[in-house]
Amino acid sequence: MRIKKKTLPDGRQYIPSIEGMPMRSLAPTPAARLITIGLLGLVLIYFLFPIYWLVIASTKTNEQLVSTPGLLLDTINLGANYDSLMSWTNNNFWRWVLNSIMYSTVSGVVGTLLAVMAGYAMAKFNFSGKGVTLGLIMSGLLMPAALLTIPLYLIFHNIGITDTPWAIIIPSCISPFGVFLGRVYAQSSVPTELIEAARIDGAGEARIFFTMVLRILAPAMVTIFLFIFVATWNNFLLPLMMVSSEEIKPVTLGLYGMMSYFAPKRGAVMLGALMGVIPLIILFLGLQRYWQSGLAAGSVKG
């Protein structure tokens, strides 16, 4: 069957949708396509420019950072900057990186599990005070984490866990956004019929959650894990208040200590910042397809 085309007022032609035939959308005009590509290019430059500048700055000395344009390469001094980095940190730099990886990983795993457990309970169970509890958790999204740092320090100091890894890990395990995302995803992706069928077969709530629900919530869990991991890695004020020992500092606090010296080697600091961000880049690239699907959790109700 031959389908007749129709013409728009501006002269473009299109095939109208008819019963039994799939709908067709109008292709974007060349101008719209060009504007879209241009905007995406600007956004790409906006996000990649700081990394480019960091790479260039990490190869320069203090004098080169002042004497040569910031976007152009000069004599590459990576070896000298690395030696300065190790010397200024008393060879503790890689220890700090491992500390950050440990803090972020433990906080991410524990925080993700707590968030999806709370989100699943909010989505699939009815209990008194559910609305109030959900409101309190959502209010946590509006409260800056810095406001809680001083109260947390006073509490942890009184119970004697300041200047220990627990002072960083315990607060980092709490994620109101993770609870919200886990609730939305569980509400839209975990069939109530599946849970009821498992209960009829004699499965307990713990078995249902750990053997069935966790697999369904995997995309949301990856996204929550990445958010907690990055937030813990980038956290500065909490370690600054809680930690003073060189051996347990995260990399962010360690690099800040370098900048507090008189006339610091800025190229060495930039090299440390560059090497400190590499684990985050590897993590995002490795889990890209999982966290992208997790960000769309709950956008389409099945």
C-alpha positions in Angstrom: 0.0 0.0 0.0 1.4 3.4 -1.1 1.2 6.1 1.6 0.7 9.6 0.5 3.0 12.3 2.0 1.6 15.5 3.5 3.3 18.9 3.4 3.8 21.3 6.3 3.4 25.0 5.9 7.2 25.5 5.7 7.4 23.0 2.8 8.7 19.9 4.7 7.0 16.7 3.9 6.1 13.9 6.4 4.3 10.5 6.4 1.3 10.7 8.7 0.7 7.8 11.1 -2.2 5.6 10.2 -3.9 2.7 12.0 -1.8 -0.4 12.0 1.4 1.4 11.1 4.1 2.6 13.4 4.3 6.3 14.1 7.1 8.2 12.4 8.7 11.3 13.9 10.0 14.3 11.9 13.7 14.4 11.5 15.4 17.5 13.0 16.3 20.3 10.7 20.0 20.9 9.8 19.9 24.0 11.9 18.6 22.2 15.0 21.1 19.4 14.5 23.9 22.0 14.2 22.8 23.9 17.3 22.6 20.6 19.3 26.1 19.5 18.3 27.5 22.9 19.1 25.9 22.9 22.6 27.1 19.4 23.3 30.6 20.4 22.2 30.6 23.3 24.6 29.4 21.1 27.4 32.2 18.6 26.6 34.8 21.4 26.6 33.4 22.7 29.9 33.9 19.3 31.6 37.2 18.3 30.0 39.0 21.6 30.3 39.8 21.3 34.1 41.3 17.8 33.5 43.3 19.2 30.5 44.6 22.1 32.6 45.4 19.7 35.5 47.5 17.5 33.2 49.4 20.5 31.8 50.0 22.0 35.2 51.3 18.8 36.6 54.2 18.9 34.2 55.5 22.4 35.2 57.5 23.9 37.9 56.4 27.0 39.9 58.3 29.2 37.6 56.8 27.7 34.5 53.3 28.0 35.9 53.9 31.8 36.0 56.1 32.4 33.0 54.3 30.3 30.3 50.7 30.3 29.3 48.6 27.9 31.4 47.3 26.0 28.4 50.6 25.3 26.7 53.2 22.7 27.5 56.7 23.7 28.5 59.7 21.5 29.6 58.1 18.4 31.1 59.1 17.9 34.7 57.0 14.9 35.7 60.0 13.1 37.3 61.0 16.1 39.4 57.4 16.8 40.4 56.9 13.2 41.4 60.1 13.2 43.5 59.0 16.5 45.2 55.6 14.9 45.9 57.1 11.9 47.6 59.6 14.1 49.5 57.0 16.6 50.7 54.6 13.8 51.8 57.4 11.7 53.4 56.4 8.9 51.0 52.9 8.9 52.4 51.1 9.9 49.2 50.2 6.4 48.0 49.2 5.5 51.6 46.8 8.4 51.5 45.4 7.2 48.2 44.9 3.7 49.6 43.2 5.2 52.6 40.8 7.1 50.4 40.1 4.0 48.4 39.4 2.1 51.7 37.2 4.8 53.2 35.2 5.2 50.0 34.8 1.5 49.2 33.7 0.5 52.8 31.4 3.5 53.0 30.0 2.8 49.5 29.3 -0.9 50.2 27.8 -0.5 53.6 25.9 2.7 52.7 24.5 1.1 49.5 23.2 -1.9 51.4 21.6 0.3 54.1 20.1 2.6 51.5 18.5 -0.2 49.4 17.2 -2.0 52.5 15.6 1.2 53.8 14.3 2.1 50.3 12.8 -1.4 49.9 11.1 -1.3 53.3 9.6 2.1 52.4 8.3 0.9 49.1 6.9 -2.6 50.0 6.0 -2.5 53.7 3.3 -0.6 55.5 4.0 0.4 59.1 3.0 3.2 61.5 4.9 6.4 61.0 6.0 5.6 57.4 5.1 9.0 56.1 6.9 10.8 58.9 10.0 8.6 58.5 10.0 9.2 54.7 9.7 13.0 55.3 12.6 13.0 57.8 14.8 11.1 55.3 13.9 13.5 52.5 14.6 16.5 54.7 18.2 15.1 54.9 18.6 16.0 51.2 18.0 19.7 52.1 20.5 19.8 54.9 24.2 20.5 54.0 26.5 17.8 55.4 28.9 20.5 56.7 26.3 21.5 59.3 26.6 18.1 60.9 30.4 18.0 61.1 30.7 19.9 64.5 28.0 17.9 66.2 29.5 14.7 64.9 32.9 15.7 66.1 31.6 16.3 69.6 29.8 13.0 69.7 32.8 11.0 68.3 35.2 12.8 70.6 33.1 11.9 73.7 33.0 8.2 72.7 36.7 8.2 71.8 36.7 7.4 68.1 38.2 10.6 66.7 41.5 10.2 64.8 40.4 6.7 63.7 39.1 5.5 60.3 35.6 5.0 61.9 35.2 8.7 62.3 35.2 9.0 58.5 33.5 5.8 57.6 30.5 5.9 59.9 29.1 9.3 58.8 29.8 8.5 55.1 27.6 5.4 55.2 24.4 7.5 55.5 22.9 8.6 52.2 19.3 10.1 52.1 19.6 10.3 48.3 20.4 6.6 48.3 17.3 5.8 50.3 15.2 7.9 48.0 16.6 6.3 44.8 16.3 2.8 46.4 12.6 3.4 47.3 11.8 4.7 43.8 13.5 1.8 42.0 12.0 -0.8 44.4 8.5 0.7 44.0 8.7 0.5 40.2 10.9 -2.5 39.5 10.2 -5.1 42.3 6.8 -6.9 41.6 4.7 -7.3 44.7 3.4 -10.5 43.2 6.9 -12.0 43.2 7.4 -11.2 46.9 4.0 -12.7 47.7 4.8 -15.8 45.7 8.1 -16.2 47.6 6.2 -15.8 50.9 3.7 -18.5 50.0 6.6 -20.8 49.2 7.9 -20.3 52.7 10.7 -17.9 52.1 11.5 -15.5 54.9 11.9 -11.7 54.4 15.7 -11.9 54.7 15.9 -14.6 52.1 13.6 -12.8 49.8 15.6 -9.6 50.0 19.1 -11.1 49.7 18.4 -13.7 47.1 15.8 -11.9 44.9 15.4 -8.2 45.6 19.1 -7.4 45.5 19.4 -8.8 42.0 16.6 -6.6 40.8 18.0 -3.5 42.5 21.5 -4.0 41.0 21.4 -1.0 38.7 20.2 1.3 41.4 22.8 -0.1 43.8 25.6 0.7 41.4 24.4 4.3 41.1 24.1 4.7 44.9 27.5 3.2 45.4 29.1 5.6 43.0 27.4 8.6 44.6 28.6 7.6 48.1 32.1 6.6 46.8 32.6 10.0 45.2 31.1 12.0 48.1 33.4 10.2 50.5 36.5 10.6 48.3 35.9 14.3 47.9 34.9 15.0 51.5 37.3 17.4 53.0 35.8 19.1 56.1 34.9 15.8 57.9 38.5 14.4 57.7 39.9 17.8 58.6 37.9 17.8 61.8 38.2 14.1 62.7 41.8 13.1 61.7 45.2 14.4 62.6 47.5 11.3 62.2 49.5 11.3 59.0 49.0 7.5 58.6 45.2 7.6 58.3 44.7 10.8 56.3 42.8 10.6 53.0 44.5 12.0 49.9 42.4 15.2 49.9 43.5 16.2 53.4 47.1 15.2 52.6 47.3 17.4 49.5 45.8 20.3 51.5 48.6 19.9 54.0 51.1 20.3 51.2 49.5 23.6 50.1 49.7 24.9 53.7 53.5 25.0 53.6 55.3 28.2 52.7 56.0 28.3 48.9 54.7 24.8 48.0 55.7 23.0 44.8 52.4 23.6 43.0 53.4 21.4 40.1 53.9 18.5 42.5 50.5 19.3 44.1 48.8 19.3 40.7 50.5 15.9 39.9 49.2 14.5 43.2 45.7 15.8 42.4 45.8 14.2 39.0 46.9 10.8 40.3 44.4 11.1 43.0 41.5 11.5 40.6 42.5 8.5 38.4 40.8 5.9 40.6 37.5 7.8 40.2 37.8 8.0 36.4 38.5 4.2 36.2 35.6 3.5 38.5 33.2 5.6 36.4 34.3 4.1 33.1 34.2 0.6 34.4 30.6 0.9 35.8 29.3 3.3 33.2 26.6 1.1 31.7 25.3 0.2 35.2 25.1 3.6 36.7 23.5 5.1 33.6 20.6 2.6 33.8 20.4 3.2 37.5 20.0 7.0 37.0 16.9 6.3 35.0 15.5 4.1 37.9 11.8 4.7 38.3 11.4 7.0 35.3 9.3 4.5 33.5 6.9 2.5 35.6 6.7 -1.1 34.4 
